[in-house]
Amino acid sequence: MFCIAADSSDRAVAPKGRNNAEVGLPEDVGSPWAIGSKEGGHKSIHPELGTMEDFTALVGAAAKHGVELALDIAFQCSPDHPYVQEHPEWFRKRPDGTIQYAENPPKKYQDIYPFDFECEAWQSLWEELRSIFQFWIDKGVRIFRVDNPHTKPFAFWEWIIAEIRHRNPEVIFLAEAFTRPKVMYRLAKAGFAQSYTYFAWRDTKWELTKYFTDLTQSSVREYFRPNLWPNTPDILPGSLQTGRQSDFMIRLVLAATLSGNYGIYGPPFEHGWSAPREPGSEEYLNSEKYQLQHHDLSRPDSLKDFIARVNAIRRESPAIAHHGVLQFHKTDNEQVICYSRTAPDLSDVVLVIVNLDTQFRQSAWIELPIEDLDLKSDRPYQMHDLLTDARYLWHGNRNYVELDPATGPAHIFRIRRRARSEQDFEYYL
């Protein structure tokens, strides 16, 4: 995802408890959250990033590779955004008439001026915000990751999503909202096609099973489309702070197979960034919210090949890509989780087995309801590991697996039935 809009160019913000000098920040890096500067606002590209012609060329080049650009939309402003001078009536004000900066107690964001969605001039504000979406849609963007939608009125999202999708039904809105479940579900009902989830904090077999059973086997599945992220620019969960590559591989496989939609925070995930800002923090020590980083994509320890393989499996598996039925299966080891994704007609059955222990080899007996998977109890069936291309013959509903995180912490099996025997040929008479 690319953040295109111009940001504040006369402020720098260091992580809490640290100053700019400590993190090597020049004073002109800009606010990591506020949008806009004297160079422009939500419909502008900062001159240091290029021109609108460059952006159009980028959209075209990406399309040639089957890639679409997603735009991060944050409906908030820096103090020097053009809107502040041109439309002060759109912002929240203190009793003394000054514009009130954003607060999310106990945090205070002096560099952010929030819109007042219920101000007297709300109609002109809403119309202008709608025009921001339409501006970028006309430039070739169809996917929007909306920042903190839960801090804006539900009525606003119901109206603006309906307005946009009436003209552009193909547009996808992703809700970046880590908040109470009922609020997340309400945003989904308002029209967000995909939503962030609590996946980043679901680590154990029990937590994963309970959470994804609730998402896929209750009424929630009718309107809530989960998008799984192991990490984000804001969140480095404890599960990724050990520095072990197996942690990242495990979380990737889970995210990529438990849902049809997933994402990662790019090179930091590929390269295993694991240092938190301070003990107990879930913020990156070297955050790209504050610093410009150069990434060597050819690093020998990069996970790019593993990520590419998992993505290829997803593309080739309708049961995953098209939200096939998710079912968890019994294992006799709490460190080993097993689940299947099946196409409605059982034409594609994918079985995922993951060792949740990132340090030690774990083994387990797996129990499968083979009748539900259209398998014969008296015939063997082939398990084709799509990660390694290894093939195994299994029999019956109970089989053994062993996974070593040092060599491969997961299996992604495609179940292949033996379709024919010698009895199916003419010479068997």
Helices and strands as residue ranges (DSSP letters): G 21-23, H 52-64, E 70-73, E 76-77, H 82-86, G 88-90, E 102-104, E 107-109, E 113-114, H 122-138, E 143-147, G 149-151, H 154-167, E 172-176, H 181-190, E 194-196, G 199-201, H 205-216, G 219-222, E 226-228, G 238-240, H 245-258, E 261-262, H 266-270, H 304-315, H 318-321, E 325-331, E 336-342, E 349-355, E 362-367, E 381-385, E 391-394, E 398-403, E 410-416, G 422-424
